[in-house]
Amino acid sequence: MPSSTSGLRIGVIGCGMISADHLAAWSNCRNAVVAAVCDSSVERARERAAQFAIAQVYDSPEIMFEQEKLDAVDIITPRETHAALVRMAARYGVHALCEKPLCPTYDEALALVQEIGSSIRVMVNENWRYRAYFKKIGEWIDAGRLGTITQARIALWRSSMLPRTGDGRIHAFTRQPFLQNEQRVLIAESLIHEIDVVRSLFGEMSLIACCTARACPALQGEDSATLLLRSKSGFPVTIDGVMTAAGHDTRAPDRLEIAGTRCSVILDNAVLRLIGEEQDTITYDESEIRQGCFNASIQHFADRLLDQSPFWTSARDQLASLQLMEQAYRSAGQPAVLTNE
């Protein structure tokens, strides 16, 4: 490995909305080249291929595996297709980078990880933890600048499930139409990122409680949720998200606060502050942060394939996040339906 002198040969499966972020990252990746793209809509695949100067286009992943000599595939398809595509990659001996979540449920993911074993290497593209401000917070924690952490909370408040002014369309459905028919929405599709972030910063968590609700009448699953977690050292962590928060952006970034006995941390609107015994302020460009985390996670995948060292966000690592997700849904039960009354 790699199979080509130009570096790793990559196949991309799925040419939907988020594939542009992946392909931009692959175009900046050292020692890798995207050899082919595949999508059930060949027109969509051709459009992405033309945009990123990719030579080969397929509408069948199996044919792509058969005809291309690939080192790895990047799977960017709906969550219910992930397991079958990872298994297909394993049959062809091709390593896989898979969009989150690895599978719709913890049990499916566990079965997949156990079945694949060490036949191929599988990484989940949990790219939130690769965001520059979260990595900086991790450095501060590792350096002991916060002292003893006593509490943390992370929030994702958006207006993406509210009708837009003008055309009345719901932004989340224009980006991800499949969400309208999903029983699991906010936690499975979005807050899985925040679960992963707190695990990356604070270590493994246990779930204490979860509450969910739904305000968008066009939705089957939840559009608001609060999770209460406890770290191994005992401090509480809350994760809360809502997709029907008027006045907030449709793609507003995370807000995070960490209380420490020496210093505390506040992240809001891409401004990161360290306060207490030390003071520090770092302002980030959120658009650069967004693409930067795709760049960092994809470069990490390529680097770790080449040096054969462990992935930071391996499929096995994500099992812990999916287990917390599963426990959260069991704890919450059916989401409460909210009305104006």
ZADO-1210 file (C-alpha; in nm, 4 decimals, padded with zeros to 6 digits):
<atoms>
<atom x="00.0000" y="00.0000" z="00.0000" code="MET" pos="1"/>
<atom x="-00.0642" y="00.2387" z="-00.1670" code="PRO" pos="2"/>
<atom x="-00.1533" y="00.0644" z="-00.4916" code="SER" pos="3"/>
<atom x="-00.0376" y="00.3607" z="-00.7005" code="SER" pos="4"/>
<atom x="00.2758" y="00.5734" z="-00.7068" code="THR" pos="5"/>
<atom x="00.0491" y="00.8788" z="-00.6885" code="SER" pos="6"/>
<atom x="-00.0757" y="00.7665" z="-00.3487" code="GLY" pos="7"/>
<atom x="-00.3853" y="00.5994" z="-00.2102" code="LEU" pos="8"/>
<atom x="-00.6595" y="00.5416" z="-00.4671" code="ARG" pos="9"/>
<atom x="-00.9933" y="00.6433" z="-00.3192" code="ILE" pos="10"/>
<atom x="-01.3476" y="00.5720" z="-00.4334" code="GLY" pos="11"/>
<atom x="-01.6284" y="00.7940" z="-00.3067" code="VAL" pos="12"/>
<atom x="-01.9755" y="00.6424" z="-00.2667" code="ILE" pos="13"/>
<atom x="-02.2508" y="00.9025" z="-00.2437" code="GLY" pos="14"/>
<atom x="-02.2518" y="01.2383" z="-00.4219" code="CYS" pos="15"/>
<atom x="-02.5141" y="01.4249" z="-00.2197" code="GLY" pos="16"/>
<atom x="-02.4905" y="01.7581" z="-00.0435" code="MET" pos="17"/>
<atom x="-02.2092" y="01.6807" z="00.2006" code="ILE" pos="18"/>
<atom x="-01.9934" y="01.5089" z="-00.0608" code="SER" pos="19"/>
<atom x="-01.8651" y="01.8506" z="-00.1715" code="ALA" pos="20"/>
<atom x="-01.7021" y="01.8960" z="00.1712" code="ASP" pos="21"/>
<atom x="-01.5467" y="01.5499" z="00.1512" code="HIS" pos="22"/>
<atom x="-01.4204" y="01.5964" z="-00.2040" code="LEU" pos="23"/>
<atom x="-01.2743" y="01.9371" z="-00.1210" code="ALA" pos="24"/>
<atom x="-01.0870" y="01.7691" z="00.1653" code="ALA" pos="25"/>
<atom x="-00.9668" y="01.4846" z="-00.0579" code="TRP" pos="26"/>
<atom x="-00.8406" y="01.7381" z="-00.3120" code="SER" pos="27"/>
<atom x="-00.6185" y="01.8831" z="-00.0361" code="ASN" pos="28"/>
<atom x="-00.5116" y="01.5454" z="00.1033" code="CYS" pos="29"/>
<atom x="-00.1479" y="01.4398" z="00.0822" code="ARG" pos="30"/>
<atom x="-00.0738" y="01.0973" z="-00.0687" code="ASN" pos="31"/>
<atom x="-00.4289" y="01.0298" z="-00.1901" code="ALA" pos="32"/>
<atom x="-00.6317" y="01.0789" z="-00.5062" code="VAL" pos="33"/>
<atom x="-01.0016" y="01.0197" z="-00.5711" code="VAL" pos="34"/>
<atom x="-01.0074" y="00.7785" z="-00.8646" code="ALA" pos="35"/>
<atom x="-01.3856" y="00.7379" z="-00.8952" code="ALA" pos="36"/>
<atom x="-01.7195" y="00.8558" z="-00.7616" code="VAL" pos="37"/>
<atom x="-02.0394" y="00.6534" z="-00.7390" code="CYS" pos="38"/>
<atom x="-02.4028" y="00.7500" z="-00.6854" code="ASP" pos="39"/>
<atom x="-02.7379" y="00.5911" z="-00.7656" code="SER" pos="40"/>
<atom x="-02.8002" y="00.9068" z="-00.9704" code="SER" pos="41"/>
<atom x="-02.5354" y="00.8978" z="-01.2413" code="VAL" pos="42"/>
<atom x="-02.6154" y="01.2604" z="-01.3292" code="GLU" pos="43"/>
<atom x="-02.5318" y="01.3670" z="-00.9751" code="ARG" pos="44"/>
<atom x="-02.2122" y="01.1609" z="-00.9830" code="ALA" pos="45"/>
<atom x="-02.1102" y="01.3211" z="-01.3138" code="ARG" pos="46"/>
<atom x="-02.1708" y="01.6666" z="-01.1713" code="GLU" pos="47"/>
<atom x="-01.9390" y="01.5990" z="-00.8756" code="ARG" pos="48"/>
<atom x="-01.6807" y="01.4341" z="-01.1015" code="ALA" pos="49"/>
<atom x="-01.6759" y="01.7396" z="-01.3269" code="ALA" pos="50"/>
<atom x="-01.6551" y="01.9749" z="-01.0282" code="GLN" pos="51"/>
<atom x="-01.3494" y="01.7969" z="-00.8856" code="PHE" pos="52"/>
<atom x="-01.1870" y="01.6640" z="-01.2045" code="ALA" pos="53"/>
<atom x="-01.2457" y="01.2969" z="-01.1178" code="ILE" pos="54"/>
<atom x="-01.1923" y="01.0523" z="-01.4022" code="ALA" pos="55"/>
<atom x="-01.4423" y="00.7715" z="-01.3406" code="GLN" pos="56"/>
<atom x="-01.8150" y="00.7742" z="-01.2637" code="VAL" pos="57"/>
<atom x="-02.0331" y="00.4803" z="-01.1544" code="TYR" pos="58"/>
<atom x="-02.3919" y="00.4232" z="-01.0495" code="ASP" pos="59"/>
<atom x="-02.3145" y="00.0839" z="-00.8901" code="SER" pos="60"/>
<atom x="-02.0717" y="00.0458" z="-00.5990" code="PRO" pos="61"/>
<atom x="-02.0168" y="-00.3209" z="-00.6834" code="GLU" pos="62"/>
<atom x="-01.9101" y="-00.2368" z="-01.0385" code="ILE" pos="63"/>
<atom x="-01.6813" y="00.0354" z="-00.9048" code="MET" pos="64"/>
<atom x="-01.5163" y="-00.2153" z="-00.6696" code="PHE" pos="65"/>
<atom x="-01.4782" y="-00.4642" z="-00.9544" code="GLU" pos="66"/>
<atom x="-01.3337" y="-00.2226" z="-01.2087" code="GLN" pos="67"/>
<atom x="-01.1210" y="00.0115" z="-00.9964" code="GLU" pos="68"/>
<atom x="-00.8115" y="-00.0886" z="-00.8005" code="LYS" pos="69"/>
<atom x="-00.8967" y="00.0991" z="-00.4801" code="LEU" pos="70"/>
<atom x="-00.7139" y="00.1272" z="-00.1507" code="ASP" pos="71"/>
<atom x="-01.0116" y="00.2762" z="00.0341" code="ALA" pos="72"/>
<atom x="-01.3635" y="00.4082" z="-00.0065" code="VAL" pos="73"/>
<atom x="-01.5331" y="00.7081" z="00.1501" code="ASP" pos="74"/>
<atom x="-01.8977" y="00.6181" z="00.2238" code="ILE" pos="75"/>
<atom x="-02.1240" y="00.9262" z="00.2228" code="ILE" pos="76"/>
<atom x="-02.4673" y="00.7677" z="00.1959" code="THR" pos="77"/>
<atom x="-02.7755" y="00.7486" z="00.4241" code="PRO" pos="78"/>
<atom x="-02.7124" y="00.5754" z="00.7552" code="ARG" pos="79"/>
<atom x="-02.9235" y="00.2666" z="00.6756" code="GLU" pos="80"/>
<atom x="-02.6907" y="00.1827" z="00.3827" code="THR" pos="81"/>
<atom x="-02.3623" y="00.2037" z="00.5741" code="HIS" pos="82"/>
<atom x="-02.3400" y="-00.1541" z="00.7006" code="ALA" pos="83"/>
<atom x="-02.4009" y="-00.3127" z="00.3596" code="ALA" pos="84"/>
<atom x="-02.1418" y="-00.0877" z="00.1944" code="LEU" pos="85"/>
<atom x="-01.8794" y="-00.1551" z="00.4633" code="VAL" pos="86"/>
<atom x="-01.9419" y="-00.5288" z="00.4208" code="ARG" pos="87"/>
<atom x="-01.9037" y="-00.4899" z="00.0439" code="MET" pos="88"/>
<atom x="-01.5748" y="-00.3055" z="00.0944" code="ALA" pos="89"/>
<atom x="-01.4571" y="-00.5890" z="00.3191" code="ALA" pos="90"/>
<atom x="-01.5393" y="-00.8467" z="00.0507" code="ARG" pos="91"/>
<atom x="-01.3097" y="-00.6595" z="-00.1874" code="TYR" pos="92"/>
<atom x="-01.0397" y="-00.5994" z="00.0737" code="GLY" pos="93"/>
<atom x="-01.0844" y="-00.2204" z="00.0563" code="VAL" pos="94"/>
<atom x="-01.0543" y="-00.0046" z="00.3698" code="HIS" pos="95"/>
<atom x="-01.3453" y="00.2255" z="00.4553" code="ALA" pos="96"/>
<atom x="-01.4081" y="00.5740" z="00.5868" code="LEU" pos="97"/>
<atom x="-01.7769" y="00.5885" z="00.6801" code="CYS" pos="98"/>
<atom x="-01.9930" y="00.8914" z="00.7552" code="GLU" pos="99"/>
<atom x="-02.1500" y="00.8985" z="01.0976" code="LYS" pos="100"/>
<atom x="-02.3351" y="00.7206" z="01.2403" code="PRO" pos="101"/>
<atom x="-02.1714" y="00.3912" z="01.1527" code="LEU" pos="102"/>
<atom x="-02.5164" y="00.2262" z="01.1718" code="CYS" pos="103"/>
<atom x="-02.8646" y="00.3431" z="01.2748" code="PRO" pos="104"/>
<atom x="-02.8470" y="00.1458" z="01.6026" code="THR" pos="105"/>
<atom x="-02.5834" y="00.0283" z="01.8471" code="TYR" pos="106"/>
<atom x="-02.6715" y="-00.3393" z="01.7975" code="ASP" pos="107"/>
<atom x="-02.6263" y="-00.3148" z="01.4192" code="GLU" pos="108"/>
<atom x="-02.2936" y="-00.1363" z="01.4628" code="ALA" pos="109"/>
<atom x="-02.1675" y="-00.3899" z="01.7169" code="LEU" pos="110"/>
<atom x="-02.2593" y="-00.6783" z="01.4841" code="ALA" pos="111"/>
<atom x="-02.0812" y="-00.5052" z="01.1947" code="LEU" pos="112"/>
<atom x="-01.7629" y="-00.4372" z="01.3926" code="VAL" pos="113"/>
<atom x="-01.7516" y="-00.7952" z="01.5174" code="GLN" pos="114"/>
<atom x="-01.8128" y="-00.9372" z="01.1701" code="GLU" pos="115"/>
<atom x="-01.5538" y="-00.7208" z="00.9931" code="ILE" pos="116"/>
<atom x="-01.2908" y="-00.7799" z="01.2614" code="GLY" pos="117"/>
<atom x="-00.9460" y="-00.7006" z="01.1240" code="SER" pos="118"/>
<atom x="-01.0252" y="-00.7907" z="00.7610" code="SER" pos="119"/>
<atom x="-01.0210" y="-00.4214" z="00.6683" code="ILE" pos="120"/>
<atom x="-00.9712" y="-00.1002" z="00.8650" code="ARG" pos="121"/>
<atom x="-01.2809" y="00.1131" z="00.9231" code="VAL" pos="122"/>
<atom x="-01.2874" y="00.4723" z="01.0492" code="MET" pos="123"/>
<atom x="-01.6001" y="00.6773" z="01.1184" code="VAL" pos="124"/>
<atom x="-01.5875" y="01.0361" z="00.9944" code="ASN" pos="125"/>
<atom x="-01.6802" y="01.1897" z="01.3312" code="GLU" pos="126"/>
<atom x="-01.5186" y="01.5117" z="01.2214" code="ASN" pos="127"/>
<atom x="-01.6621" y="01.7422" z="01.4909" code="TRP" pos="128"/>
<atom x="-01.3868" y="01.6445" z="01.7354" code="ARG" pos="129"/>
<atom x="-01.1308" y="01.7494" z="01.4728" code="TYR" pos="130"/>
<atom x="-01.2552" y="02.1111" z="01.4866" code="ARG" pos="131"/>
<atom x="-00.9724" y="02.3451" z="01.5782" code="ALA" pos="132"/>
<atom x="-01.1413" y="02.4976" z="01.8818" code="TYR" pos="133"/>
<atom x="-01.2252" y="02.1580" z="02.0326" code="PHE" pos="134"/>
<atom x="-00.8676" y="02.0440" z="01.9768" code="LYS" pos="135"/>
<atom x="-00.7441" y="02.3603" z="02.1492" code="LYS" pos="136"/>
<atom x="-00.9737" y="02.2945" z="02.4465" code="ILE" pos="137"/>
<atom x="-00.8347" y="01.9416" z="02.4639" code="GLY" pos="138"/>
<atom x="-00.4818" y="02.0846" z="02.4769" code="GLU" pos="139"/>
<atom x="-00.5804" y="02.3165" z="02.7636" code="TRP" pos="140"/>
<atom x="-00.7344" y="02.0255" z="02.9555" code="ILE" pos="141"/>
<atom x="-00.4324" y="01.8013" z="02.8982" code="ASP" pos="142"/>
<atom x="-00.2017" y="02.0805" z="03.0155" code="ALA" pos="143"/>
<atom x="-00.3972" y="02.1120" z="03.3419" code="GLY" pos="144"/>
<atom x="-00.4943" y="02.4727" z="03.2800" code="ARG" pos="145"/>
<atom x="-00.8533" y="02.4170" z="03.3971" code="LEU" pos="146"/>
<atom x="-00.7617" y="02.2508" z="03.7257" code="GLY" pos="147"/>
<atom x="-01.0381" y="02.0133" z="03.8340" code="THR" pos="148"/>
<atom x="-01.3307" y="02.0133" z="03.5920" code="ILE" pos="149"/>
<atom x="-01.6560" y="02.0455" z="03.7856" code="THR" pos="150"/>
<atom x="-01.9233" y="02.0744" z="03.5164" code="GLN" pos="151"/>
<atom x="-01.9698" y="02.1076" z="03.1401" code="ALA" pos="152"/>
<atom x="-02.2500" y="02.1790" z="02.8999" code="ARG" pos="153"/>
<atom x="-02.2701" y="02.1858" z="02.5212" code="ILE" pos="154"/>
<atom x="-02.5641" y="02.3228" z="02.3238" code="ALA" pos="155"/>
<atom x="-02.6725" y="02.3096" z="01.9594" code="LEU" pos="156"/>
<atom x="-02.9621" y="02.5499" z="01.9059" code="TRP" pos="157"/>
<atom x="-03.0868" y="02.5980" z="01.5490" code="ARG" pos="158"/>
<atom x="-03.3971" y="02.7068" z="01.3561" code="SER" pos="159"/>
<atom x="-03.3629" y="02.4402" z="01.0877" code="SER" pos="160"/>
<atom x="-03.7046" y="02.2784" z="01.1559" code="MET" pos="161"/>
<atom x="-03.9006" y="02.6056" z="01.1349" code="LEU" pos="162"/>
<atom x="-04.0708" y="02.7173" z="00.8094" code="PRO" pos="163"/>
<atom x="-03.8585" y="02.9736" z="00.6273" code="ARG" pos="164"/>
<atom x="-03.9859" y="03.3240" z="00.5661" code="THR" pos="165"/>
<atom x="-04.0823" y="03.3551" z="00.2022" code="GLY" pos="166"/>
<atom x="-04.1224" y="03.0051" z="00.0651" code="ASP" pos="167"/>
<atom x="-04.2358" y="02.8379" z="00.3904" code="GLY" pos="168"/>
<atom x="-04.0050" y="02.5418" z="00.3317" code="ARG" pos="169"/>
<atom x="-03.8254" y="02.3684" z="00.6185" code="ILE" pos="170"/>
<atom x="-03.4513" y="02.4119" z="00.5786" code="HIS" pos="171"/>
<atom x="-03.3575" y="02.0738" z="00.7280" code="ALA" pos="172"/>
<atom x="-03.5747" y="01.8919" z="00.4730" code="PHE" pos="173"/>
<atom x="-03.4222" y="02.0797" z="00.1780" code="THR" pos="174"/>
<atom x="-03.0780" y="01.9607" z="00.2919" code="ARG" pos="175"/>
<atom x="-03.1740" y="01.6130" z="00.4158" code="GLN" pos="176"/>
<atom x="-03.5200" y="01.5091" z="00.2866" code="PRO" pos="177"/>
<atom x="-03.4955" y="01.1641" z="00.4490" code="PHE" pos="178"/>
<atom x="-03.5259" y="01.3199" z="00.7969" code="LEU" pos="179"/>
<atom x="-03.9000" y="01.3711" z="00.7494" code="GLN" pos="180"/>
<atom x="-03.9604" y="00.9952" z="00.7716" code="ASN" pos="181"/>
<atom x="-03.7060" y="00.9109" z="01.0423" code="GLU" pos="182"/>
<atom x="-03.8137" y="00.8031" z="01.3903" code="GLN" pos="183"/>
<atom x="-03.4755" y="00.9169" z="01.5258" code="ARG" pos="184"/>
<atom x="-03.3696" y="01.2650" z="01.4202" code="VAL" pos="185"/>
<atom x="-03.1904" y="01.5153" z="01.6415" code="LEU" pos="186"/>
<atom x="-02.9836" y="01.2813" z="01.8598" code="ILE" pos="187"/>
<atom x="-02.9030" y="01.0293" z="01.5859" code="ALA" pos="188"/>
<atom x="-02.8252" y="01.2831" z="01.3142" code="GLU" pos="189"/>
<atom x="-02.6801" y="01.5816" z="01.5031" code="SER" pos="190"/>
<atom x="-02.6211" y="01.5309" z="01.8746" code="LEU" pos="191"/>
<atom x="-02.4193" y="01.2162" z="01.8021" code="ILE" pos="192"/>
<atom x="-02.1490" y="01.4726" z="01.7164" code="HIS" pos="193"/>
<atom x="-02.1777" y="01.6382" z="02.0562" code="GLU" pos="194"/>
<atom x="-02.1725" y="01.2999" z="02.2315" code="ILE" pos="195"/>
<atom x="-01.8491" y="01.2244" z="02.0486" code="ASP" pos="196"/>
<atom x="-01.7007" y="01.5655" z="02.1350" code="VAL" pos="197"/>
<atom x="-01.7587" y="01.5301" z="02.5096" code="VAL" pos="198"/>
<atom x="-01.6141" y="01.1779" z="02.4993" code="ARG" pos="199"/>
<atom x="-01.3064" y="01.3082" z="02.3195" code="SER" pos="200"/>
<atom x="-01.2603" y="01.5887" z="02.5749" code="LEU" pos="201"/>
<atom x="-01.3587" y="01.4197" z="02.9018" code="PHE" pos="202"/>
<atom x="-01.3375" y="01.0453" z="02.8461" code="GLY" pos="203"/>
<atom x="-01.6128" y="00.7874" z="02.8665" code="GLU" pos="204"/>
<atom x="-01.9550" y="00.8889" z="02.9961" code="MET" pos="205"/>
<atom x="-02.2549" y="00.7250" z="03.1549" code="SER" pos="206"/>
<atom x="-02.6101" y="00.8371" z="03.0777" code="LEU" pos="207"/>
<atom x="-02.8218" y="00.9559" z="03.3705" code="ILE" pos="208"/>
<atom x="-03.1363" y="01.0735" z="03.1883" code="ALA" pos="209"/>
<atom x="-03.2732" y="01.2035" z="02.8589" code="CYS" pos="210"/>
<atom x="-03.5826" y="01.4012" z="02.7591" code="CYS" pos="211"/>
<atom x="-03.7026" y="01.4600" z="02.4019" code="THR" pos="212"/>
<atom x="-03.9835" y="01.6546" z="02.2344" code="ALA" pos="213"/>
<atom x="-04.1233" y="01.7427" z="01.8928" code="ARG" pos="214"/>
<atom x="-04.2621" y="02.0787" z="01.7802" code="ALA" pos="215"/>
<atom x="-04.2415" y="02.0424" z="01.4000" code="CYS" pos="216"/>
<atom x="-04.5672" y="01.8754" z="01.2863" code="PRO" pos="217"/>
<atom x="-04.4060" y="01.7442" z="00.9663" code="ALA" pos="218"/>
<atom x="-04.1585" y="01.5399" z="01.1672" code="LEU" pos="219"/>
<atom x="-04.1915" y="01.1908" z="01.3137" code="GLN" pos="220"/>
<atom x="-03.8851" y="01.1960" z="01.5377" code="GLY" pos="221"/>
<atom x="-03.7559" y="01.4440" z="01.7962" code="GLU" pos="222"/>
<atom x="-03.6502" y="01.8034" z="01.7255" code="ASP" pos="223"/>
<atom x="-03.5401" y="01.8869" z="02.0792" code="SER" pos="224"/>
<atom x="-03.3481" y="01.6833" z="02.3350" code="ALA" pos="225"/>
<atom x="-03.1501" y="01.7154" z="02.6564" code="THR" pos="226"/>
<atom x="-02.9067" y="01.4481" z="02.7751" code="LEU" pos="227"/>
<atom x="-02.7622" y="01.4395" z="03.1256" code="LEU" pos="228"/>
<atom x="-02.4344" y="01.2495" z="03.1441" code="LEU" pos="229"/>
<atom x="-02.1763" y="01.1824" z="03.4154" code="ARG" pos="230"/>
<atom x="-01.8022" y="01.1581" z="03.3580" code="SER" pos="231"/>
<atom x="-01.5889" y="00.8856" z="03.5128" code="LYS" pos="232"/>
<atom x="-01.4571" y="01.1381" z="03.7658" code="SER" pos="233"/>
<atom x="-01.8134" y="01.2309" z="03.8592" code="GLY" pos="234"/>
<atom x="-01.8831" y="01.5749" z="03.7133" code="PHE" pos="235"/>
<atom x="-02.2114" y="01.6303" z="03.5250" code="PRO" pos="236"/>
<atom x="-02.2232" y="01.7015" z="03.1530" code="VAL" pos="237"/>
<atom x="-02.5363" y="01.8214" z="02.9733" code="THR" pos="238"/>
<atom x="-02.5947" y="01.8082" z="02.5989" code="ILE" pos="239"/>
<atom x="-02.8968" y="01.9941" z="02.4701" code="ASP" pos="240"/>
<atom x="-03.0158" y="02.0579" z="02.1207" code="GLY" pos="241"/>
<atom x="-03.3174" y="02.2112" z="01.9512" code="VAL" pos="242"/>
<atom x="-03.4041" y="02.2603" z="01.5845" code="MET" pos="243"/>
<atom x="-03.7001" y="02.4961" z="01.6389" code="THR" pos="244"/>
<atom x="-03.5275" y="02.7930" z="01.8057" code="ALA" pos="245"/>
<atom x="-03.6529" y="03.1111" z="01.6371" code="ALA" pos="246"/>
<atom x="-03.3888" y="03.3781" z="01.5873" code="GLY" pos="247"/>
<atom x="-03.1068" y="03.1244" z="01.5702" code="HIS" pos="248"/>
<atom x="-02.9316" y="03.0374" z="01.2456" code="ASP" pos="249"/>
<atom x="-03.0288" y="02.7225" z="01.0570" code="THR" pos="250"/>
<atom x="-02.6687" y="02.6014" z="01.0949" code="ARG" pos="251"/>
<atom x="-02.5602" y="02.7700" z="01.4179" code="ALA" pos="252"/>
<atom x="-02.2428" y="02.6222" z="01.5697" code="PRO" pos="253"/>
<atom x="-02.2057" y="02.4639" z="01.9124" code="ASP" pos="254"/>
<atom x="-02.1881" y="02.6631" z="02.2349" code="ARG" pos="255"/>
<atom x="-01.9777" y="02.5059" z="02.5080" code="LEU" pos="256"/>
<atom x="-01.8981" y="02.5940" z="02.8681" code="GLU" pos="257"/>
<atom x="-01.6649" y="02.4083" z="03.1004" code="ILE" pos="258"/>
<atom x="-01.6300" y="02.4973" z="03.4676" code="ALA" pos="259"/>
<atom x="-01.2911" y="02.4371" z="03.6259" code="GLY" pos="260"/>
<atom x="-01.1411" y="02.5153" z="03.9656" code="THR" pos="261"/>
<atom x="-00.8491" y="02.7030" z="03.8067" code="ARG" pos="262"/>
<atom x="-00.9864" y="02.8239" z="03.4736" code="CYS" pos="263"/>
<atom x="-01.3143" y="02.7903" z="03.2883" code="SER" pos="264"/>
<atom x="-01.3851" y="02.7774" z="02.9157" code="VAL" pos="265"/>
<atom x="-01.6511" y="02.9507" z="02.7072" code="ILE" pos="266"/>
<atom x="-01.6998" y="02.8808" z="02.3359" code="LEU" pos="267"/>
<atom x="-01.9671" y="03.0908" z="02.1664" code="ASP" pos="268"/>
<atom x="-02.0059" y="03.2006" z="01.8047" code="ASN" pos="269"/>
<atom x="-01.6570" y="03.0698" z="01.7177" code="ALA" pos="270"/>
<atom x="-01.4945" y="03.2771" z="01.9925" code="VAL" pos="271"/>
<atom x="-01.3057" y="03.0642" z="02.2456" code="LEU" pos="272"/>
<atom x="-01.2222" y="03.2142" z="02.5858" code="ARG" pos="273"/>
<atom x="-01.0204" y="03.0883" z="02.8800" code="LEU" pos="274"/>
<atom x="-01.1131" y="03.2761" z="03.1973" code="ILE" pos="275"/>
<atom x="-01.0037" y="03.2555" z="03.5626" code="GLY" pos="276"/>
<atom x="-00.6431" y="03.2440" z="03.6799" code="GLU" pos="277"/>
<atom x="-00.5368" y="03.2738" z="03.3160" code="GLU" pos="278"/>
<atom x="-00.6981" y="03.4694" z="03.0351" code="GLN" pos="279"/>
<atom x="-00.6928" y="03.3827" z="02.6668" code="ASP" pos="280"/>
<atom x="-00.9211" y="03.4605" z="02.3718" code="THR" pos="281"/>
<atom x="-00.9053" y="03.3015" z="02.0259" code="ILE" pos="282"/>
<atom x="-01.1413" y="03.4015" z="01.7453" code="THR" pos="283"/>
<atom x="-01.2019" y="03.1504" z="01.4684" code="TYR" pos="284"/>
<atom x="-01.3650" y="03.1732" z="01.1269" code="ASP" pos="285"/>
<atom x="-01.6550" y="02.9278" z="01.1442" code="GLU" pos="286"/>
<atom x="-01.6505" y="02.8562" z="00.7691" code="SER" pos="287"/>
<atom x="-01.2805" y="02.7696" z="00.7930" code="GLU" pos="288"/>
<atom x="-01.3503" y="02.5565" z="01.1010" code="ILE" pos="289"/>
<atom x="-01.6196" y="02.3636" z="00.9142" code="ARG" pos="290"/>
<atom x="-01.4104" y="02.2743" z="00.6099" code="GLN" pos="291"/>
<atom x="-01.1014" y="02.2393" z="00.8277" code="GLY" pos="292"/>
<atom x="-01.2510" y="01.9537" z="01.0274" code="CYS" pos="293"/>
<atom x="-01.3261" y="01.7604" z="00.7052" code="PHE" pos="294"/>
<atom x="-00.9711" y="01.8268" z="00.5893" code="ASN" pos="295"/>
<atom x="-00.8261" y="01.7124" z="00.9224" code="ALA" pos="296"/>
<atom x="-01.0345" y="01.3943" z="00.9556" code="SER" pos="297"/>
<atom x="-00.9724" y="01.2838" z="00.5970" code="ILE" pos="298"/>
<atom x="-00.5999" y="01.3563" z="00.6218" code="GLN" pos="299"/>
<atom x="-00.5946" y="01.1575" z="00.9470" code="HIS" pos="300"/>
<atom x="-00.7619" y="00.8627" z="00.7712" code="PHE" pos="301"/>
<atom x="-00.5083" y="00.8658" z="00.4876" code="ALA" pos="302"/>
<atom x="-00.2101" y="00.9096" z="00.7213" code="ASP" pos="303"/>
<atom x="-00.3185" y="00.6273" z="00.9507" code="ARG" pos="304"/>
<atom x="-00.3766" y="00.3919" z="00.6596" code="LEU" pos="305"/>
<atom x="-00.0248" y="00.4594" z="00.5399" code="LEU" pos="306"/>
<atom x="00.1529" y="00.4358" z="00.8762" code="ASP" pos="307"/>
<atom x="-00.0846" y="00.1618" z="01.0022" code="GLN" pos="308"/>
<atom x="-00.1361" y="00.3322" z="01.3386" code="SER" pos="309"/>
<atom x="-00.4778" y="00.3463" z="01.5133" code="PRO" pos="310"/>
<atom x="-00.7562" y="00.5768" z="01.3978" code="PHE" pos="311"/>
<atom x="-00.8681" y="00.8418" z="01.6477" code="TRP" pos="312"/>
<atom x="-01.2304" y="00.7821" z="01.5448" code="THR" pos="313"/>
<atom x="-01.2323" y="00.4121" z="01.4644" code="SER" pos="314"/>
<atom x="-01.5518" y="00.2138" z="01.4129" code="ALA" pos="315"/>
<atom x="-01.4897" y="00.0450" z="01.7468" code="ARG" pos="316"/>
<atom x="-01.4488" y="00.3812" z="01.9201" code="ASP" pos="317"/>
<atom x="-01.7858" y="00.4959" z="01.7891" code="GLN" pos="318"/>
<atom x="-01.9594" y="00.2049" z="01.9550" code="LEU" pos="319"/>
<atom x="-01.9382" y="00.3973" z="02.2841" code="ALA" pos="320"/>
<atom x="-02.1155" y="00.6999" z="02.1304" code="SER" pos="321"/>
<atom x="-02.3826" y="00.4809" z="01.9725" code="LEU" pos="322"/>
<atom x="-02.4391" y="00.3026" z="02.3024" code="GLN" pos="323"/>
<atom x="-02.5024" y="00.6391" z="02.4727" code="LEU" pos="324"/>
<atom x="-02.7368" y="00.7338" z="02.1861" code="MET" pos="325"/>
<atom x="-02.9278" y="00.4080" z="02.2309" code="GLU" pos="326"/>
<atom x="-02.9539" y="00.4582" z="02.6063" code="GLN" pos="327"/>
<atom x="-03.0761" y="00.8152" z="02.5509" code="ALA" pos="328"/>
<atom x="-03.3604" y="00.7023" z="02.3249" code="TYR" pos="329"/>
<atom x="-03.4605" y="00.4298" z="02.5707" code="ARG" pos="330"/>
<atom x="-03.4568" y="00.6755" z="02.8590" code="SER" pos="331"/>
<atom x="-03.6620" y="00.9384" z="02.6741" code="ALA" pos="332"/>
<atom x="-03.9293" y="00.7116" z="02.5255" code="GLY" pos="333"/>
<atom x="-04.1535" y="00.8743" z="02.2644" code="GLN" pos="334"/>
<atom x="-04.0924" y="01.2482" z="02.2201" code="PRO" pos="335"/>
<atom x="-04.3487" y="01.4747" z="02.3825" code="ALA" pos="336"/>
<atom x="-04.5589" y="01.6513" z="02.1166" code="VAL" pos="337"/>
<atom x="-04.5545" y="02.0255" z="02.1806" code="LEU" pos="338"/>
<atom x="-04.8457" y="02.2585" z="02.1085" code="THR" pos="339"/>
<atom x="-04.9282" y="02.6256" z="02.1690" code="ASN" pos="340"/>
<atom x="-05.1787" y="02.5342" z="02.4397" code="GLU" pos="341"/>
</atoms>
